[in-house]
Amino acid sequence: MPLPGTNPDPHHAHLRLAHLHLSQRRALRAVAFFEFFKGIFVLLMGLCALALVHQDVWLIAESLLAALHVNPDRHYALAFLDFANSVTDARLWAAARIAFAYSALRFTEAYGLWRQRPWAEWVAFISGTLLLPLEIRELMRGITVLRSTLFVGNLAIVLYMLYLLRENRRQRRSLASTGSTMES
């Protein structure tokens, strides 16, 4: 006897499962889209680092502050100029290499999530989890809208990937137990 509010019709159960898979696919594609744009952003930062090689970075930083009408005597402007003064070509090359490797990871993850590959769910979960302590540290330095949004977005992605990984594991176990009962 079916439970109240359930439909014993296997077609109904199949439709409900299809709807679940469709909503999961949409969510995975939204995460994939987000990861793809993170990859684009970091790739552009790497290209900017390469564009600064053999340039007077301090002069470029000073020009940027002037173009943005930022007083160079302000604390943050001075820190920015000090940072620009310490930039070397070796650091720019290193930053570009790191940016290119990170963007390759983001693009790979985005591709895998878009194509609903189980390994991509693991990559998203692990890489997102590794970023959480850094994001918490940034929040402790000062809460801003950007930092809060990045933290909440990354936490949502990590929790959703955890949900998917657990759900996939539960489904595999259910299939395995169904298969072993059918063999008996």
C-alpha positions in Angstrom: 0.0 0.0 0.0 1.5 3.3 -1.0 2.1 6.1 1.5 -0.4 9.0 1.6 0.6 11.6 -0.9 2.7 9.3 -3.0 1.9 7.9 -6.4 2.8 4.3 -6.9 2.9 4.8 -10.6 6.5 4.1 -11.8 6.0 6.7 -14.5 5.4 9.4 -11.9 8.5 8.4 -10.0 10.5 8.6 -13.2 9.2 12.1 -13.9 10.1 13.2 -10.4 13.6 11.8 -10.8 13.9 13.5 -14.3 12.9 16.8 -12.7 15.5 16.3 -10.0 18.2 15.6 -12.6 17.2 18.6 -14.6 17.4 20.9 -11.5 20.8 19.4 -10.6 22.0 19.9 -14.2 20.9 23.5 -14.1 22.7 24.1 -10.8 25.8 22.4 -12.0 25.8 24.5 -15.1 25.4 27.7 -13.0 28.4 26.7 -11.0 30.3 25.8 -14.2 29.5 29.2 -15.6 30.7 30.9 -12.4 33.9 28.8 -12.5 34.5 29.6 -16.2 34.2 33.4 -15.5 36.6 33.0 -12.5 39.0 31.4 -14.9 38.6 34.2 -17.5 39.2 36.8 -14.8 42.4 35.1 -13.5 43.6 34.6 -17.0 43.2 38.3 -17.7 45.1 39.1 -14.5 47.9 36.8 -15.7 48.0 38.6 -19.0 48.1 41.9 -17.2 51.1 40.7 -15.2 52.9 39.7 -18.4 52.1 43.1 -19.9 53.9 44.7 -16.9 57.1 42.8 -17.4 60.0 45.2 -18.3 57.7 48.2 -17.5 58.1 50.8 -14.8 55.3 49.5 -12.6 55.6 52.4 -10.1 55.0 54.9 -12.8 52.0 53.0 -14.1 50.6 52.8 -10.6 51.0 56.5 -10.1 49.3 57.2 -13.4 46.5 54.9 -12.5 45.9 56.8 -9.2 46.0 60.1 -11.0 43.5 58.8 -13.6 41.2 57.7 -10.8 41.6 61.0 -9.0 43.0 59.2 -5.9 45.2 61.4 -3.6 48.6 59.7 -3.6 49.1 60.8 0.1 46.3 58.5 1.3 47.3 55.4 3.3 45.9 52.9 0.7 47.4 54.8 -2.2 50.9 54.9 -0.5 50.6 51.1 0.2 49.7 50.6 -3.5 52.7 52.6 -4.6 55.0 50.8 -2.2 53.7 47.5 -3.6 54.2 48.7 -7.1 57.7 49.8 -6.3 58.6 46.3 -5.0 57.3 44.5 -8.1 60.0 42.8 -10.1 60.0 41.0 -13.4 60.5 37.7 -11.6 57.5 38.3 -9.4 55.4 39.2 -12.5 56.4 36.0 -14.3 55.6 34.0 -11.1 52.3 35.7 -10.8 51.5 35.0 -14.4 52.4 31.3 -14.1 50.2 30.9 -11.0 47.4 32.7 -12.7 47.6 30.5 -15.8 47.7 27.3 -13.7 44.8 28.5 -11.6 42.7 29.5 -14.6 43.4 26.1 -16.3 42.1 24.4 -13.1 39.0 26.7 -13.2 38.4 25.9 -17.0 38.9 22.2 -16.4 36.4 22.3 -13.5 33.9 24.3 -15.5 34.1 21.8 -18.4 33.6 18.8 -16.0 30.7 20.4 -14.2 29.1 21.4 -17.5 29.4 17.8 -18.7 28.3 16.5 -15.3 31.5 14.5 -14.6 31.7 13.1 -11.1 35.4 14.0 -10.9 34.5 17.7 -11.4 32.2 17.6 -8.4 35.2 16.4 -6.3 37.5 19.1 -7.8 34.9 21.8 -7.0 34.4 20.5 -3.5 38.1 20.2 -2.7 39.2 23.5 -4.3 36.3 25.4 -2.8 37.0 23.9 0.6 40.7 24.9 0.4 39.7 28.5 -0.3 37.4 28.9 2.7 40.2 29.5 5.3 41.7 32.2 3.0 38.3 33.8 2.6 37.6 33.7 6.3 41.0 35.4 6.9 40.0 38.1 4.5 36.7 38.6 6.3 38.6 38.9 9.6 40.7 41.7 8.0 37.5 43.6 7.3 34.0 42.8 6.1 33.2 44.2 2.7 30.4 43.4 0.3 32.8 41.8 -2.1 34.5 39.6 0.5 31.2 38.6 2.0 29.7 37.7 -1.4 32.8 35.7 -2.3 32.6 33.8 1.0 28.9 33.1 0.9 29.1 32.1 -2.8 32.0 29.8 -2.3 30.4 28.3 0.8 27.2 27.6 -1.1 29.1 25.9 -3.9 31.0 23.7 -1.4 27.8 22.7 0.4 26.1 22.0 -2.8 29.0 19.9 -4.1 28.9 18.0 -0.7 25.2 17.4 -1.2 25.8 16.1 -4.7 28.6 13.8 -3.6 26.6 12.4 -0.8 23.5 12.0 -3.0 25.5 10.3 -5.7 27.0 7.9 -3.1 23.5 7.2 -1.7 22.2 6.4 -5.3 25.2 4.1 -6.0 24.5 2.2 -2.7 20.8 2.0 -3.5 21.6 0.7 -7.0 24.1 -1.8 -5.6 21.6 -3.1 -3.0 18.9 -3.3 -5.7 21.3 -5.2 -7.9 22.3 -7.6 -5.2 18.6 -8.3 -4.3 17.7 -8.9 -7.9 20.6 -11.4 -8.2 19.3 -13.4 -5.1 
